Amino acid sequence: MNYEIALFGIFLCLLVLGGIPSKGRRVVKKQPPRIGRPPEEPSAMKPKRKEWEMKEYVAGFLFNANGEVALVLKNKPDWQAGKYNAIGGSIEDGETPLRAMRREFKEEAGLDIDRWERLVILTDRRKWRVHFFRADIRDSGYEMNNINDVGERLEWHYIEDIPKNIITNLKWLIPMFAYENLELVEIQEK
């Protein structure tokens, strides 16, 4: 199982870094800012989402100096219950993905992180879109909550020892996000 995950991780890194498109997917590379903090997103707010429009979410991977990533053990929705996931949630009407990431992480983990960098956008046609972010806290002074705002457990896990009961996409996203020199990638289902 770990061998398959490692091979898939290597393939994904080649896909991201080399631009090898996989069958049924289109890869679009975008270059993020290289120096300093990521710029604030445009101040123009997005229009309110209509019922038939795509639902958008954010998910963040916070890495610490010990080589650990912060994860949440989900209680709900049912398909996530008992599994670890990235910390995040829904983008509210009129909110940008970056602001949603900062808000969600502050609500759930009690930390206001201003260094979020969006690296991957996963889209399933017109159903949903998830903006994945990463941030590093290599310096001390950050205390994360043990329980989030809805009673779910927050934990630090070593990158090389990720729990088996984890949301499937995180098995390849976490090792990929641990690599610091990534470019923004958007993966869309056809």
Secondary structure as UniProt FT lines:
FT   HELIX           2..18
FT   TURN            23..24
FT   STRAND          25..30
FT   TURN            51..52
FT   STRAND          55..64
FT   TURN            65..66
FT   STRAND          68..73
FT   TURN            78..82
FT   STRAND          84..85
FT   STRAND          87..90
FT   TURN            93..94
FT   HELIX           97..109
FT   STRAND          117..124
FT   TURN            125..127
FT   STRAND          128..137
FT   TURN            149..150
FT   STRAND          153..158
FT   HELIX           159..161
FT   TURN            168..169
FT   HELIX           170..178
FT   STRAND          184..189
//
